[in-house]
Amino acid sequence: MSQLWAMNISEASSLIHAHEISPIELVESHLERIETTDGRLNSFITVLADEAIELAKEATQDVSSGRELGPLHGIPIGLKDLY
């Protein structure tokens, strides 16, 4: 599953909660995609990679221990700055 970034939210959530992928793998895939494409797209002003990885580690621990906090738990998101 090298293109985890291409999955929709429902697919990613299902795989995370089935323990087939981890939030860390998903975040790393998205960060790699941002790194390879943002130079020409300029989609992001700020990428908080370290923070995203830390939160993904926490989500991975939660899911591994059975503490799942809903279908979006472990799913990375990007926020659009409109100003």
Secondary structure, DSSP 4 states (H G I P E B T S, - for coil): -TTGGGS-HHHHHHHHHTTSS-HHHHHHHHHHHHHHHHHHH---S---HHHHHHHHHHHHHHHHTT----TTTT---------
